Amino acid sequence: MAAPTVRRRSRRRALRTLLIVAPVLGGAASARAGEYPLSTVIFGSLEAGPSGFVTVGAKVAADRIDRDGFVALASLGTGRRGERGPSLAGARPTILTRWTMLGAALAGYQWVADWGVVALFAGPEGSIESLSGPGGAAFLPARPGLRIHGEVWARPSEDTLLTATLILGSARGHAWGRLSYGWRAWGASVGPEAAFYVDETGYRKTSLGLHATDLEVGDLRCRVSAGVLMESGRASAGPYVSLTLWRPL
């Protein structure tokens, strides 16, 4: 009976990993996902700090979420940040506000193993931006592009979780990455996280904090993060908080 027991434990371990990969993959597995030919999950996230960004979206698996297979991921987000604009000689730099709307529709494939999940997506993205300041606001031309999105969600042991995510997009010449590790505590995976973002304007930000992933709130699951964030153009770091919610339909 030892072999069937090991297989059941391995399957539970892989499914538990899939249950908590929603925050960036944009999906999560329902414990009943195998009952349906499709597994669809909606999600939303909010990051607040010196800058802010809100994202909503959905993930659809062509087959059961706990198996290898094709997946689709669509998202739409908007955010704002402050920037230093041009200045005249002897005058203080102009402070501008950049508003961004960014959307993507990706297709990909996920590989599921006993130790976790590897996923790779690619597809079109597009952005619309505006700059506002003392002289008014101006919309920038819409920019299409290509996005590549890769992730690893792994369980080095039964009670630990390691995640690594990298997103590259050509619409704004941007790159975003996040690395986290967690131990099982208080019904969630709790531990440190680090993230970075850069784009072609020269803007960059890095953050370091703590996360609690896979918290249950009614029918929802969530991830909560908090820490310190450093942005280009700012002399000191500021606090940030983020919240992600997801739910299978």
C-alpha positions in Angstrom: 0.0 0.0 0.0 3.0 2.3 0.2 3.1 3.2 -3.5 -0.6 4.3 -3.7 -0.1 6.4 -0.5 2.9 8.2 -2.0 1.0 8.9 -5.2 -1.9 10.3 -3.3 0.4 12.6 -1.2 2.2 13.7 -4.4 -1.1 14.5 -6.1 -2.3 16.5 -3.0 1.0 18.4 -2.9 0.7 19.3 -6.6 -2.9 20.4 -6.3 -2.2 22.5 -3.2 0.5 24.3 -5.2 -2.0 24.9 -8.0 -4.5 26.3 -5.5 -2.2 29.2 -4.7 -0.6 30.1 -8.0 -3.4 32.6 -8.9 -1.8 35.9 -7.9 0.4 36.2 -11.0 -0.7 33.4 -13.2 -4.1 34.8 -12.9 -5.8 31.5 -11.9 -6.4 29.0 -9.1 -7.6 25.5 -9.0 -10.9 24.6 -7.4 -10.9 21.4 -5.4 -13.7 20.4 -7.8 -11.9 21.5 -11.0 -11.9 17.9 -12.3 -15.7 17.9 -12.6 -15.6 20.4 -15.4 -14.1 20.4 -18.9 -12.9 24.0 -18.4 -11.5 25.7 -15.3 -12.0 29.5 -15.2 -10.9 31.8 -12.5 -11.3 35.6 -12.1 -8.8 37.7 -10.2 -8.0 41.2 -9.1 -5.0 42.9 -7.5 -4.2 46.3 -6.0 -0.7 47.7 -5.2 -0.6 50.9 -3.3 2.4 53.0 -2.3 4.3 56.0 -3.8 2.8 54.7 -7.0 -0.3 52.5 -7.5 -1.7 49.9 -9.9 -4.9 47.9 -10.2 -5.4 44.8 -12.3 -8.4 42.6 -13.1 -8.4 39.5 -15.3 -9.2 35.9 -15.9 -7.5 32.6 -16.6 -9.0 29.7 -18.5 -7.5 26.2 -18.7 -8.5 24.1 -21.7 -8.4 20.9 -19.5 -8.2 20.2 -15.8 -6.2 22.8 -14.0 -4.2 20.1 -12.2 -2.8 18.6 -15.4 -0.4 19.6 -18.2 -2.2 21.6 -20.8 -2.9 24.8 -22.6 -4.0 27.9 -20.8 -5.2 31.4 -21.7 -4.7 34.6 -19.6 -6.3 38.0 -20.1 -5.7 41.0 -18.0 -6.4 44.8 -17.9 -4.8 47.2 -15.5 -4.4 50.9 -14.8 -2.1 52.9 -12.6 -0.5 56.2 -11.8 3.0 57.4 -10.8 4.8 60.7 -10.4 7.7 61.7 -12.7 10.2 64.6 -13.0 9.5 66.6 -16.1 11.7 69.1 -18.0 12.7 72.2 -16.2 14.1 75.6 -17.2 17.5 76.8 -16.1 17.5 77.7 -12.4 13.9 76.4 -11.9 12.7 73.4 -10.0 11.9 70.3 -12.1 8.3 70.0 -13.2 6.4 67.2 -11.5 4.2 65.2 -13.8 1.7 62.4 -13.3 1.7 59.5 -15.7 -1.5 57.5 -16.0 -1.2 54.1 -17.7 -3.7 51.6 -19.0 -2.2 48.2 -20.0 -3.9 45.1 -21.3 -2.8 41.7 -22.6 -4.3 38.5 -24.0 -1.9 35.6 -23.7 -1.9 31.9 -24.6 0.4 29.4 -23.0 1.1 26.0 -21.6 1.6 24.7 -18.1 3.6 21.7 -16.9 2.5 20.1 -13.7 4.7 17.9 -11.5 4.6 16.6 -8.0 6.9 19.4 -6.8 5.0 22.3 -8.5 4.1 24.1 -11.7 6.0 25.7 -14.6 4.0 28.0 -17.0 4.9 30.0 -20.0 2.7 32.5 -21.8 3.1 34.8 -24.9 0.8 37.1 -26.8 -0.1 40.7 -27.7 -0.3 43.6 -25.3 -1.2 47.3 -25.6 -0.9 50.4 -23.6 -2.4 53.9 -23.5 -0.8 56.7 -21.4 -1.3 60.3 -20.5 0.9 62.9 -18.8 -0.6 65.6 -16.7 1.1 68.6 -15.1 0.8 72.4 -14.5 0.3 72.9 -18.2 -2.6 70.4 -18.5 -2.8 66.9 -19.7 -1.8 65.2 -23.0 -2.5 61.7 -24.3 0.4 59.7 -25.8 -0.1 57.5 -28.8 -1.4 54.0 -28.2 1.3 51.4 -28.3 0.9 47.7 -29.3 3.5 45.1 -28.4 4.3 41.6 -27.4 4.4 40.1 -23.9 6.2 37.0 -22.6 5.3 35.7 -19.1 7.1 32.9 -17.3 6.6 31.4 -13.9 7.7 28.7 -11.5 5.7 27.7 -8.4 7.5 25.0 -6.5 7.3 23.2 -3.2 10.7 22.3 -2.0 9.0 20.5 0.9 5.5 19.9 2.1 5.3 23.1 4.1 7.3 25.5 1.9 6.6 27.5 -1.3 9.0 29.1 -3.7 7.8 31.3 -6.6 9.6 33.1 -9.4 7.9 35.3 -12.0 9.3 37.3 -14.9 7.2 39.4 -17.4 8.7 41.1 -20.4 6.7 43.5 -22.6 7.6 45.6 -25.7 4.6 48.0 -25.6 6.3 50.1 -22.9 9.7 48.4 -23.0 9.2 47.1 -19.5 10.2 44.2 -17.3 8.7 43.0 -14.0 9.9 40.2 -11.8 9.1 38.8 -8.4 10.7 36.2 -6.1 9.2 34.9 -2.9 9.6 32.1 -0.4 7.2 31.0 2.3 6.6 28.6 5.2 3.3 27.2 6.2 1.9 29.3 9.1 -1.5 30.5 10.2 -3.2 28.7 7.4 -1.1 30.4 4.7 2.4 30.5 3.2 4.3 33.3 4.9 7.7 34.7 4.1 9.9 37.3 2.3 9.4 38.6 -1.2 11.4 40.9 -3.5 10.2 42.5 -6.8 11.5 44.9 -9.4 10.2 46.9 -12.4 11.9 48.9 -15.1 10.8 50.5 -18.4 12.2 52.4 -21.3 11.4 55.9 -19.8 14.2 55.2 -17.2 11.7 54.7 -14.4 12.5 51.8 -12.0 11.4 50.6 -8.7 12.4 47.8 -6.3 10.6 46.4 -3.3 11.3 44.2 -0.4 8.7 42.9 2.0 6.7 40.0 3.5 3.8 38.1 2.0 1.0 35.8 3.2 -0.3 33.7 0.3 -3.4 31.4 0.2 -5.4 33.1 2.9 -9.1 32.1 2.8 -11.8 34.8 3.0 -15.2 33.2 2.4 -15.2 31.8 -1.1 -12.2 33.9 -2.0 -8.5 33.3 -1.7 -6.0 36.1 -1.3 -2.4 37.2 -1.0 -1.4 40.1 1.2 2.0 41.8 1.0 3.7 44.8 2.7 7.1 46.3 2.9 9.3 49.1 1.6 9.6 50.4 -2.0 12.3 52.5 -3.6 11.4 54.4 -6.8 13.7 56.3 -9.2 13.5 60.1 -8.5 12.9 59.6 -4.8 15.6 60.1 -2.2 14.1 57.7 0.4 12.1 54.5 0.4 8.3 54.5 1.1 5.9 51.8 2.3 3.8 49.7 0.0 0.9 47.2 0.4 -0.6 44.9 -2.1 -3.7 42.7 -2.1 -4.7 40.0 -4.6 -8.0 38.1 -4.6 -9.1 35.3 -6.9 -12.1 32.9 -7.2 -12.9 29.9 -9.4 -16.2 30.2 -11.3 
